[in-house]
Amino acid sequence: MKDVEEALRRTFAGAEARMPATPPDLLRQVTAGRIRRGRLGPMLATAMATCLAIGVASVVTWRPPLPSPAITAEPAPSTAGPRIVAEIAPPLEQVLPSVITEVPRKVPGGEAFTPKLFIDSRTLLGYVSKKGYDPAPELWAYHVESQTFRHLATIDQPIAPVDAPAVGDGVIAWFKYADRDIHIMTVPVTGGTPRTVASFPAERDVDKVNGDTIHRVDLAVGDGSIYWSSTKSGGVHRVPVAGGEPSLVPGTEGLRIFSWPWAGRFRDGWPGGLTSPVNLSTGERLEDPSQTRCEVTWCFTGHQAIRRDGRQVLDLPGDYPRSVVAERFVTLRQVDRQGRQARVIFDLATSKVGRLWISDDRKASPTLYTSTEMFYFKRGATWVVIHDPDR
């Protein structure tokens, strides 16, 4: 253990010397919104009475039926200046064709489909919802190999568009807000009628002038239970998938769900990222290296990616590393000697890098959306989904 600690100390001491003077942005931006009772008409207020959970959003909020990019601002550059590459990376399709899946943007019948996460390695879960108010949004699955869609469920109450459910142990789980309570809902991954497995009072900040703030929950499913944590106070709770009495997971006070099986604290400011991670399945707790911003496995400092345990250091072929997807992929900016800029994907597992697109001042680049397990963007009539096909 002392040898590992000494190696870790040396690794991060060397990386620290190359840290930028201006801190990089927060690994994940926390999005916030408010349900305002006094300023909403009756129909919109009803539509916003329930909402589903994703990632690290902080309160219940209505959004149009499009996914939100995880990060909207670039982190601060290194004081050493941009890393200049001899050549912009070739297209990702040439470098890592197995990690790309193309999915139609419309289900049979012509309704727009928005991907969210994988039920299994070959089945993508998403939703169909009208813009704005929708009294009956739907969950759909797309099978990658057969290239077919399947309707799974119609949500039983008027809600804002589905953000992202959690999947595991044969169920799809989400939450809704109704009658001042949070209701944890499930439906089998094969489809069916939604049902409630747990209900409890929502955390609320009372504001008689602007309307109350309703705090959301983060969700995960595993080990036969559904787990959730408040985005306000933290603390991981669980209930059996079959239903029952909710209980607090010992030792998780103040922690929030990250992605199964990990929970932790989300550190504001610099260096930001996930701290104090604990494995909800095994109880394992990981150390927090200093002067870096981390996810579960990887940390970033300057132009390097460093495993949290210090046992591997990778030079990044670009700047502005962003959040890691599937503990494997990270987006970077590349700049070549002619000043061209490109958005690329760097694969931490293979050290291969592939280009998404070259930036063009004359037209906007596609919007790159992200979840904990995939990137995705629009291209023509399809969604281009980047994920780990072995997970």
C-alpha positions in Angstrom: 0.0 0.0 0.0 2.8 2.4 0.8 4.4 1.7 -2.6 1.2 2.6 -4.3 0.7 5.7 -2.2 4.3 6.8 -3.0 3.8 6.2 -6.8 0.5 8.1 -6.7 2.2 11.0 -4.9 5.0 11.2 -7.4 2.6 11.0 -10.4 0.3 13.8 -9.2 3.2 15.9 -8.0 4.6 15.9 -11.5 1.2 16.6 -13.1 0.6 19.4 -10.6 3.6 21.3 -12.0 1.9 21.5 -15.3 -1.5 22.7 -14.0 -3.0 25.8 -15.7 -3.2 29.0 -13.7 -6.9 29.4 -14.5 -9.0 26.5 -13.4 -11.0 24.4 -15.9 -14.7 24.5 -15.7 -16.8 22.1 -13.6 -16.8 18.6 -15.0 -20.5 18.5 -15.0 -22.7 21.6 -15.1 -25.6 21.5 -12.7 -28.7 22.6 -14.4 -31.5 24.3 -12.4 -35.0 25.4 -13.0 -38.1 26.3 -11.1 -41.7 25.4 -11.1 -43.4 28.8 -10.7 -47.0 28.5 -9.6 -48.0 32.1 -9.9 -46.6 32.7 -13.4 -47.9 29.5 -15.3 -51.3 29.1 -16.8 -53.4 26.1 -15.6 -52.6 23.8 -18.6 -48.8 24.4 -18.5 -48.8 24.1 -14.7 -50.5 20.7 -15.0 -48.0 19.6 -17.7 -45.2 20.5 -15.4 -46.6 18.6 -12.4 -44.4 15.6 -13.1 -40.9 15.2 -14.4 -38.3 12.5 -14.9 -34.8 12.4 -13.5 -31.4 12.3 -15.1 -27.8 12.6 -14.0 -27.1 15.6 -11.9 -29.9 18.1 -12.6 -30.8 20.0 -9.5 -34.6 20.7 -9.6 -37.7 19.8 -11.5 -37.9 21.9 -14.6 -39.7 21.8 -17.9 -37.6 21.4 -21.1 -38.5 21.0 -24.7 -38.3 17.5 -26.1 -34.6 17.6 -26.9 -31.7 16.3 -24.8 -29.5 18.9 -23.1 -25.7 18.9 -23.7 -23.9 18.2 -20.5 -21.5 21.1 -20.8 -22.1 24.4 -22.6 -18.9 26.3 -21.8 -15.3 25.5 -22.6 -12.9 25.0 -19.7 -10.1 27.5 -19.4 -7.1 26.8 -21.6 -3.7 25.8 -20.2 -1.2 28.6 -19.6 1.1 26.6 -21.9 -1.2 27.4 -24.8 -3.1 25.1 -27.1 -1.5 21.7 -27.9 -0.7 21.9 -31.6 -1.0 18.6 -33.5 0.8 17.7 -36.7 -2.5 16.5 -38.3 -6.1 16.6 -37.3 -7.4 13.1 -36.5 -9.1 11.1 -39.2 -12.9 10.6 -39.0 -14.1 8.5 -36.0 -15.8 6.1 -38.4 -12.4 5.1 -39.8 -10.6 4.8 -36.4 -13.3 3.2 -34.2 -16.2 2.0 -36.4 -17.4 -0.4 -33.8 -18.3 2.3 -31.3 -20.7 4.1 -33.7 -24.4 3.3 -34.1 -26.8 5.2 -36.4 -30.4 5.3 -35.2 -33.4 6.8 -37.2 -34.7 10.0 -35.7 -38.3 9.0 -36.2 -40.3 5.9 -35.1 -42.9 4.3 -37.3 -45.7 6.8 -37.7 -43.3 9.7 -38.0 -43.0 10.9 -34.4 -39.5 12.2 -33.4 -37.4 9.7 -31.3 -34.8 10.9 -28.8 -32.2 8.3 -27.6 -31.4 8.2 -23.9 -29.5 5.1 -22.8 -28.9 1.4 -23.6 -31.1 -1.3 -22.0 -28.5 -3.8 -23.1 -25.5 -3.7 -25.5 -27.8 -3.9 -28.5 -31.0 -2.2 -27.4 -31.4 1.6 -27.1 -34.0 3.2 -25.0 -35.6 6.5 -25.9 -38.8 8.5 -25.9 -41.3 10.1 -28.2 -43.0 13.3 -27.1 -44.7 16.2 -28.6 -43.1 19.6 -28.2 -44.1 21.3 -25.0 -47.2 19.9 -23.3 -47.8 16.3 -24.0 -50.6 14.3 -22.2 -49.1 10.9 -23.1 -45.4 10.7 -23.9 -44.1 7.3 -24.9 -41.1 5.1 -24.2 -39.6 3.2 -27.2 -36.8 0.8 -27.8 -34.6 0.5 -30.9 -32.8 -2.8 -31.6 -29.5 -2.1 -33.3 -29.1 -5.4 -35.1 -32.6 -5.8 -36.4 -32.9 -2.0 -36.9 -36.5 -2.1 -35.6 -38.4 0.0 -33.1 -40.7 -1.3 -30.4 -43.2 0.7 -28.3 -42.7 -0.1 -24.6 -45.1 2.1 -22.6 -47.2 5.2 -22.5 -46.6 7.4 -19.5 -49.8 7.6 -17.4 -49.9 11.3 -16.6 -49.3 14.6 -18.5 -45.5 15.3 -18.1 -42.8 17.4 -19.6 -40.7 15.3 -22.0 -38.8 12.4 -20.6 -35.2 13.3 -19.7 -33.6 10.0 -19.0 -34.8 7.0 -17.0 -32.5 4.5 -15.2 -32.3 0.9 -16.3 -31.4 -2.4 -14.5 -32.6 -5.7 -13.1 -35.3 -5.9 -15.8 -37.0 -2.6 -15.2 -36.9 1.0 -16.5 -37.3 3.5 -13.6 -38.0 7.2 -13.4 -39.7 9.6 -11.0 -42.6 11.9 -11.3 -43.7 14.8 -9.1 -47.4 14.9 -8.1 -49.4 16.1 -5.1 -46.2 17.4 -3.4 -44.7 13.9 -3.5 -41.9 12.2 -5.5 -43.2 8.9 -7.0 -40.7 6.3 -8.1 -42.1 4.6 -11.2 -41.1 1.5 -13.1 -42.1 -0.5 -16.1 -40.5 -3.8 -17.4 -37.8 -3.4 -20.0 -40.1 -5.6 -22.3 -42.9 -3.0 -21.9 -46.1 -2.7 -19.9 -48.1 -0.5 -17.6 -46.2 1.9 -15.4 -46.5 1.4 -11.6 -45.4 3.2 -8.4 -42.9 1.4 -6.2 -42.3 4.1 -3.7 -43.6 7.6 -2.7 -42.2 10.2 -0.4 -42.5 14.0 0.2 -40.5 16.1 -2.2 -37.9 18.5 -0.9 -39.2 22.0 -1.6 -37.9 25.5 -1.2 -40.9 27.7 -0.5 -41.0 31.0 -2.4 -44.4 32.8 -2.1 -43.3 35.4 -4.7 -41.8 33.4 -7.5 -43.2 29.9 -6.7 -41.7 27.0 -4.9 -38.6 25.1 -6.1 -39.1 21.3 -6.3 -35.8 19.4 -6.0 -35.4 16.4 -8.2 -33.8 13.0 -7.5 -31.0 11.1 -9.3 -31.7 7.5 -10.0 -29.9 4.1 -10.5 -31.0 0.5 -10.5 -28.9 -2.5 -9.4 -28.6 -5.4 -6.9 -32.4 -5.9 -6.9 -33.1 -2.3 -5.7 -33.9 1.1 -7.1 -31.6 3.8 -5.6 -32.2 7.6 -5.5 -30.6 10.7 -4.0 -32.0 14.2 -3.5 -30.2 16.8 -5.6 -30.6 19.2 -2.6 -29.6 17.3 0.5 -28.1 14.1 -0.9 -28.2 10.8 0.9 -28.8 7.6 -1.1 -32.0 5.8 -0.4 -33.2 2.5 -1.9 -36.3 0.3 -2.3 -36.6 -3.2 -3.7 -37.5 -3.3 -7.4 -40.7 -5.2 -6.4 -41.7 -2.3 -4.0 -41.6 -1.9 -0.3 -40.4 0.5 2.4 -37.6 2.9 1.4 -34.4 3.0 3.5 -31.2 5.1 3.7 -28.1 3.3 2.6 -25.7 3.5 5.6 -22.7 5.8 5.2 -24.1 7.8 2.2 -25.3 10.9 4.0 -24.7 13.9 1.7 -23.8 11.8 -1.3 -25.5 11.8 -4.7 -26.0 9.1 -7.3 -23.5 9.4 -10.2 -24.0 6.2 -12.2 -24.6 2.7 -11.0 -22.9 1.6 -8.8 -21.2 4.9 -7.8 -22.3 7.8 -5.6 -20.3 10.7 -4.4 -20.1 14.4 -4.0 -20.0 16.9 -6.8 -17.4 19.5 -6.2 -18.0 23.1 -7.3 -15.3 25.4 -8.5 -11.8 24.3 -9.3 -10.8 21.6 -9.9 -14.4 20.3 -9.7 -15.6 16.8 -10.6 -16.7 13.8 -8.5 -15.2 13.4 -5.1 -15.6 10.8 -2.3 -16.9 8.1 -4.6 -18.4 5.0 -3.0 -19.5 1.8 -4.7 -23.1 1.1 -3.6 -22.8 -2.6 -4.4 -19.5 -3.4 -2.6 -19.0 -0.5 -0.2 -15.6 0.3 -1.8 -14.4 3.9 -1.4 -11.9 5.7 -3.6 -9.3 8.3 -2.7 -9.4 11.8 -4.2 -6.2 12.9 -5.9 -5.4 16.6 -5.3 -5.2 19.3 -8.0 -7.3 17.3 -10.5 -10.9 16.9 -11.6 -12.1 13.3 -11.7 -14.8 11.0 -12.6 -14.9 7.5 -11.2 -11.7 6.1 -12.9 -10.0 9.0 -14.7 -8.8 12.4 -13.6 -7.6 15.3 -15.8 -4.9 17.8 -15.3 -3.2 20.0 -18.0 -2.8 17.9 -21.1 -2.9 14.5 -19.3 -5.4 11.9 -18.2 -4.4 10.1 -15.1 -6.1 7.1 -13.6 -7.5 7.8 -10.1 -5.1 5.2 -8.6 -2.1 6.8 -10.4 -1.2 3.6 -12.3 -1.6 5.0 -15.8 -0.9 8.4 -17.3 -1.9 9.3 -20.9 -0.9 12.4 -22.9 -4.1 13.9 -24.4 -3.9 14.6 -28.2 -5.7 17.9 -27.7 -7.2 20.4 -25.3 -10.3 20.9 -23.2 -11.0 17.4 -22.0 -14.6 17.0 -21.0 -16.6 14.5 -19.1 -15.9 10.8 -19.6 -18.5 8.6 -21.3 -18.7 4.9 -20.4 -15.4 5.5 -18.4 -13.7 5.3 -21.8 -14.4 8.2 -24.2 -13.6 11.9 -23.7 -14.0 14.8 -26.1 -11.1 17.1 -27.0 -10.4 20.1 -29.2 -7.5 19.7 -31.7 -5.7 22.6 -33.3 -3.2 22.0 -36.2 -0.4 24.2 -37.5 -2.7 25.9 -40.0 -5.0 27.0 -37.2 -7.8 24.6 -38.1 -9.8 23.4 -35.1 -11.7 20.1 -34.7 -13.8 18.3 -32.1 -12.5 14.8 -31.6 -13.1 11.7 -29.4 -10.2 10.2 -27.6 -10.6 6.6 -26.5 -8.8 6.1 -23.1 -9.0 2.4 -23.5 -7.0 2.2 -26.8 -5.4 5.7 -27.0 -7.0 6.1 -30.4 -8.5 9.4 -31.5 -11.1 10.1 -34.1 -12.6 13.3 -35.5 -16.3 14.2 -35.1 -16.1 17.4 -37.3 -13.9 20.3 -38.2 -15.1 23.7 -36.9 -16.3 26.0 -39.6 -16.9 29.7 -38.9 -19.4 29.9 -41.7 -21.8 27.4 -40.2 -22.6 26.1 -36.8 -21.3 22.7 -35.7 -23.8 20.0 -34.6 -24.8 20.0 -31.0 -23.1 17.1 -29.1 -25.3 15.6 -26.4 -24.0 13.4 -23.6 -25.1 11.0 -20.9 -22.9 8.9 -18.6 -22.7 6.2 -21.3 -23.0 7.8 -24.7 -22.5 10.8 -26.9 -25.0 11.5 -29.6 -25.7 14.1 -32.3 -27.9 14.7 -35.3 -26.8 14.0 -38.8 -29.4 14.2 -41.5 -32.3 11.8 -40.7 -30.3 9.8 -38.1 -28.9 10.1 -34.6 -25.2 9.2 -34.5 -24.6 7.4 -31.2 -21.1 6.8 -29.7 -21.0 4.2 -27.0 -19.0 1.2 -25.7 -20.6 -1.8 -27.5 -19.2 -4.2 -24.9 -20.9 -2.6 -21.9 
